[in-house]
Amino acid sequence: MIKGSKNQFIRLQDNCETAGRSLPAFFVESMHYFYQSITVIYNVFIYLGTMMKSTKIKSLSHLAFVATLAGNLLIIQATWACEVVDAQIVNSTTEPNCSSKAELAYYKKDGKSGIVNQAGEIIIPFEYDEVGLINGNLITVQKNNLWGILDCTGKAVIPIQYSKLGYFCEGLLFAKKDNHWGYVDKHNNTVIDFQYDFAMRFSEGLAAVRMGNKWGFIDKFGQPTIPPQYDLALEFQNGLAMVEKNGQWGFIDKSNNVHIAIQYDEASEFSDGLAMVGNNKKYGFIDKTGQVIIPLHYDYATSFKNGVALVKQDENLFFINKQGKQIEYP
């Protein structure tokens, strides 16, 4: 147990999935939203208040920091639902807004944002309205409501010209311009025209895109491989994509064959070989053939990670293994 104070943060070292997993017994207060990705945040700083109690992470806004604070910065390497493994006090007079795998943090000064390194050296000057840190040590910057990308030396990679930016994946960046989404390469050449109402990153050679109110998939040439027909579609992972139709969820393959019936009120992507599914507010787990491995009798469940999932039943929270047996966290 780490004793909290008004001058401490924790930083999570592992990828942080926002699927409701529990943190160690730290109390998060004065939370502030920031964007990193839909489901993953890297090295998040979380404030430790003097009142410490357990908390659950339910959304991106729960992984956050105090808006204004000065004092010492407590850097703690922690993972989901387990004890602190390392801690280090670092003197700091300015609160961190976010951190990346490259150990950079962005700060605000006089209402403008910039990037500093661990030594406090200014990497990106304080002249932008917003900044963010993305994969590959690239930095998103916003000025006058438009976004671009810099490298860690401050050199422009993508000019500041887009109303919204995603990030590079499989060599392409998804971005929004003139109210439509498209894809550019690392030299800012348009590879797939800006024609979509929404777009996601490429995964396994395909990307989910929305035209009107329906989702489908395209390849890297912009050719439709699965016509728009779903209410929502997520990226392919290991040959399967999770899709929603008429309020129900299931999984399709790259040929648009229904691999797991679209029959669940709620579902998660596969993790550790199992996917959480729910019907009528009861949750369990299926394997990649669609077979129910752990019956849907929990009131709450997270995805498996390292062979362990957190579940709730009859107001009791506890861990289970992939056989559905209650265990102590290893």
N, C-alpha and C positions, 0 to 999 in steps of 0.2 A: 504494500500500500504506500503510495506517495502522498505525503501531506500537502494539501492544496494551499495556495496563497493567492492574493490578488495580483501577483506578478508572475504567473506561470502559465505556460501553454504546454500541451503535449503535441507531438508530431507523430503521425502514424507512418511507419516505414513501408509496410506492405501495401499493395494495391487495396483500396478500400471499397468494397462493393456495398452499395446502399440498399441492401435487401433486408434490413431490419436486424442485422446482427448486433449483439451486445458488445459494448466496450468494457474494459475494466471499470471499476467503480469510480468514475470521474463524473462530475456534474458540469454540464455545458450550459453557459448562460450568456445573455446578450449576443445572440447568434446573428450572423450576417451571411446572406446568400452570396455565393460566387459560382461561376461556371467553369467546369473543366471538361466533363464529358457526360454522356447520358447516364452511364452506370459506374464509372471508375474515376476515382480521385487519387492522386499520388501525394504522399507525404503531407497530409493535412495537419494544420496547426489547430488545436482545440484548447480552449481556455479551461483552466482548473480553478473553480471558485472555492471559497472557504467552506461552503456547504457542499460536501461531497456525497453523492449518492449514485446509484446505478442509473444508466440511461440507455435508451435504444436509439439506433440510427435508423430513421424511417425515410429520410429524403436528403437531397443534397444540402438543404438548408440546415440540417442538423450537424453537418460536418463544417464547422465554422470557427469564428474567432471573435473576440471582443472588438468593438469598433474603435475605441480609444483606450490605450493603456500604456504605461511606461514602467520600466523596471527590469528585473531579470527574466530571461527567457529560458524555460526548462525544456530541453529537447529530450524526448523519451522515445525509444524504439519500442513500439508495441504492436501486437497483432490482435485480430478479433478475438474477443472473449477469452483472453488469457492474461497472465501476469506480465508486468513490465519487465523487460529483459535488460534494459540499459538506460541510464539517465545521465545527463550532463548539463550543468548550469553554464549558460552563456550570457555575458552581460549584454543588455540591449536596452535602448531608451526609446525605441520605436517599435510598435507592434507589427508583426508580419501579417501580410494579407494572404499569402499563399506560398507554397514552395514546390519545386519540381525535383525530378530525379537528378538533375544537374546541380542541386544544392544552391539554386538561385531563389531569391524572394523578391516580390514586388512591394513597393512602399508608395505611400502618398505624401506629397510635400506641397504645401500651399495649393491644395486642390488638384494637383497634377501627379500622375503616376510615372514611376520609373522602375528600373531593375537594379538590385545590388547583389553582390556575392556574399559569401559567409564572412569575409573580412570587412564588409561594409563598404567596399569599393563600388562606385557607381558604374554599372555596365551599360545601362540605357538611361539617358538623361530624363529628368522630370519635366516632360513636355507633352505627355499624352493624357487624354481623358481617361483611358482605361488600358491596362496591359494584362496579358495572360501568358501562361507558360504551357506549351504543348509538347507532344512527343518529338524526339529528335533534337532537343535543345533549341527549338525555335520559339519565337516570342510573338504573340499577336499584340498589335497595338491599334488603338482607336483614336482618331482625331477628327473632329467635326462630323461625328456620326458615321464615319467610314472606317473600315478595318483593312489592315495589311499585315505582313509578317516580316520580322527582322531575324537575323541570326544573332548569336550571343555576342558578336562584336558590334552590333548595331547596324550592320549592313542590310539594306532592303533585299528581301527575297521575293516577296509579293508586294507590289505597290499598294498604297492605301487608297483603295477604290471600291471596296465591296461593302454592302450594307450588313452582311453577316458572313462569318467564316466558320468552316469546320476545321479539319486538319488532314494532313497527308496520310493516306493509307494505300498500300499497293501502288505507290507512285502518283496518285491523283489526289487533289485537294477539292473538297466540295465547298462551294461558296454561293452567295446570293447577290445578284445584281439586277437592277431594274425589276424588282419584285419576283424574280424567278431564280431557281437554283440550277447550277451546272457544275462542270468539273474542269479544272486547269491542271497543267503539269508544273514541275518545279521552276520552269522558266516563265510561268504565267501565260503560256499558250492555252487557248481554249481547246480542250480535247472533246468535250461533250457539251453541246450548246445549252445555253441558259433557257430552259423551257419547262422546268418542273416546278410544281407548287411546293414541294419539299423534297429533300434528298438526304440520304445517309451515306456513310463511308462504304468503300468497296471491301468485301470480304470474300475470299475464295473465288475471286474473279467476277463477282456480281455485286450490285448495289440495289438497295430498296429505294424506289422513288414513288412520289405521289403525283398524280395528275387528276385535278378535280378533287374528289373525296375518296378516290380509290388508289390502292398501292399495288405495285408490281415490281419487277426486277429488270435491270438492264445489264449488258456486258460492257467491257471497257471501250467498245466502239460506239456505245450509245444505242445498240440494237436491243429491242425488247426481247427478253427471253421468257418472261412470264408476264402476260398482259395485266394491266391494272384491274384488279377484281376484289381485293381484300380491303377491309376497313383499316387494318394496320398490318405491317409486315416488318420483322426485324431481320438482322443480317444472318447470313448462313454461317453455321459453325459445324464442322465435321459433316458437311453434306446436308444438313437440315436447317430449315428456317422456321421460326415460330410466327404464325399468322393468326389474325382475328377476323372472324366473319359472323355477322349477326350476333355480336356479343359473346361469341364462343371462341376458344383458342385451341389450336392444334399445331401440327408440324407438317411441312411439305418438303419434298426433295427438289433438286434443281430442274427436274422435268415437270414440276408442278403436280406430281402425284401426291396425294394425301398419304403421308407415311404414318402419322398418328392422328386419329380421328379428331375433327374440330368439334369438341364436345365439352370443354372445360370452361367454367366461369373465369378462372384465373390460372396462370401458368408462369413458369420461369424458364429461362434457357437452361440447357443441360450443364451440369457442373459435377465433376467426379462421376460421370456416367449416369446420373439421375437428374430428373427434372421435377421440381415441385409443381403440383397441380391442385386445383381447388374447385369444389362444387358445393353450393349451398353453405358457404362459409366454413367448410371442413376441408382440411389439407392433408395431402400425402405425397407419395413419390412414384414416378414411373420410370422404366428403363427405355432405351432407344428403340425397342420394338413396340412400345406402348403398353407393355404389361405392367400392372400395378404391383410394385415391389413392397411398398409400405402403405397400408390402407389409409383412406382419407378420413381420419378420425381426430385430427388435431385442430385446435382453434386458431393456430398460428404456426407457421413454419418458415424457416429460411432455407436457402440452397445449401447443399453440402459443400464443405471445403475441408480438404485434408481428411476426408472420411467422417466428418462430424457435422451435424446440423442442430440448430436450436429450435425447439418446438414448445408449444404451450398446450396444456390439457387440464381442464378443471381448475383454471387459475394458477396452475403450477408451470413454471418455466424450467426446462431441463434439456440436456443434450442426448442425442441418440446417434448410434452408428448406422451403417448402411443396411444392417439387418433389422433396424427398427427397435433395437434394444437400448434401454436407458443406460447411460454411462456417465462417469465423471470425466470432465474435460481432461484430455491427456496432457 
